[in-house]
Amino acid sequence: MKIGVAGLGLMGGSLALALRGRHDLSGYDISREARDAASAAGIATVERLEALLPADAVIVATPLGAVLPTLAALAERRSGAVLMDTASVRAPVDAFAREHGGAPMVGLHPMAGRSGRGFAIADPALLLGRPFLVVPTATSTTASLEVAGRVVRDAGGVATVCSAPEHDRIVALVSALPLALAAALTVAAADGVSDLAIFAGPGFRDTTRVATTPAELAETILLANSGNVVAALARLRTVLDDLERAIAERDASGLREILAKAAATRTALG
Amino acid sequence: MKIGVAGLGLMGGSLALALRGRHDLSGYDISREARDAASAAGIATVERLEALLPADAVIVATPLGAVLPTLAALAERRSGAVLMDTASVRAPVDAFAREHGGAPMVGLHPMAGRSGRGFAIADPALLLGRPFLVVPTATSTTASLEVAGRVVRDAGGVATVCSAPEHDRIVALVSALPLALAAALTVAAADGVSDLAIFAGPGFRDTTRVATTPAELAETILLANSGNVVAALARLRTVLDDLERAIAERDASGLREILAKAAATRTALG
């Protein structure tokens, strides 16, 4: 297929590197530096977004705030390309597809990541065996979903289909909630311990690692999905209340029940 | 020095392996299997706790619940040995030393660990460069603190002295709180997401890793220091309330302030 990738950061760069061997692939990034880095890594690049068209498919992998404008610019060309995007919050794209119509759009959210950003740390290995959440929109067709499925396979991922509301509810629990907790734990510990670097062991460091997410990106993740994030925090509070009550009342068996469920669940994840 | 180690699990085994090259070291464990494993690794072992005496120092590295009985059994021999213990909660030992008197006792809590337990995963590298919290008791003497300092140095650690109340307040924030949050996050996510293994990415996995702590051990860590743990949870709630309010009210600048503080603090920890 002829595939374009718009946005050559960590995710777009990794997708481009993973797909270029099997497809006629071109990449575009608003930053010349990113385009040059991708070129140096052997990816064909174009100087303007529109030059990715015509294509069988374009994958929009820009920062979240740029996804809708980029989809709009591509959709108005009516090129027939399947438009995919890696947005980690699906409601805005879902609404856009419903209102806009026209181009077939499919969400494609790889559940993969690492600390840092930019093409410099892009790596196709990041995607291997990872779940790609395929999220149909009002304009998705059988053919466009097949294209999405083929992209997932060729990138080495595993496709999982879910609706936009279900996607956003789930990522609030598995992505946004860890981010909020890691940030809260870091701030609470720093406020309470003056020499945190001395006392922070491997457990503290693991639990707070995602707090290194740049504040701008973390803010977007939490605000763009705020309804689901607030609901996820409420779920968390329920369990935390039970834990705190058991600790304060020295209810060993109640406490053990929660801890044993957590240990069994987390150990099973591997 | 002639040094005994009582309890040859992950921590006692690592200490014994780290110290045996520089000291006349013997180890004891209530389990024959652990004694045999330590012997096979070249550590001299004895068949009874009391056979660790006479010695210049004995390090008690048993599970938390066995620390006081082990210290009591050693103290009543009035051998002159400095008694150290690795208990991760200091208040009970602090009270014991005040009431019991006699033997010079010093807390020695290495801020180190890894998943799993037992001599099989003991490793002197675990201790290298790690902070060892040296916690004086009512019976500590200058000479016994010097012995503790030498043990820390010879094990490759870095000594940090703090009082028992300060120790327990700090570990509630940096050890117990991550454990409680990781458990609560794991349970909340598992309750809300039926196929958690599919959706859990590296961020979720890092944030919940300490929830694999065996429930029995986690329960002890939370209950033995319950007053400080409840206070640590209250601190956490304050920050979480601020975060939630900022998300719910879409207060981007208030949210950014918390997230930026967390990112800067956590990034500085390395």
Interface residues (C-beta under 8 A of the other chain):
Chain A: M111 A112 G113 R114 R130 P131 L133 T160 R169 I170 V171 L173 V174 S175 L177 P178 L179 A180 L181 A182 A183 A184 L185 T186 V187 A188 A189 A190 D191 G192 V193 D195 L196 A197 I198 F199 A200 G201 P202 G203 F204 R205 D206 T207 T208 R209 V210 A211 T212 T213 P214 A215 E216 A218 E219 L222 L223 S226 V229 V230 A232 L233 R235 L236 R237 T238 V239 L240 L243 E244 I247 A248 R250 A252 L255 R256 I258 L259 A260 K261 A262 A263 T265 R266 T267 A268 L269 G270
Chain B: M111 A112 G113 R114 R130 P131 L133 T160 R169 I170 V171 L173 V174 S175 L177 P178 L179 A180 L181 A182 A183 A184 L185 T186 V187 A188 A189 A190 D191 G192 V193 D195 L196 A197 I198 F199 A200 G201 P202 G203 F204 R205 D206 T207 T208 R209 V210 A211 T212 T213 P214 A215 E216 A218 E219 L222 L223 S226 V229 V230 A232 L233 R235 L236 T238 V239 L240 L243 E244 I247 A248 R250 A252 L255 R256 I258 L259 A260 K261 A262 A263 T265 R266 T267 A268 L269 G270
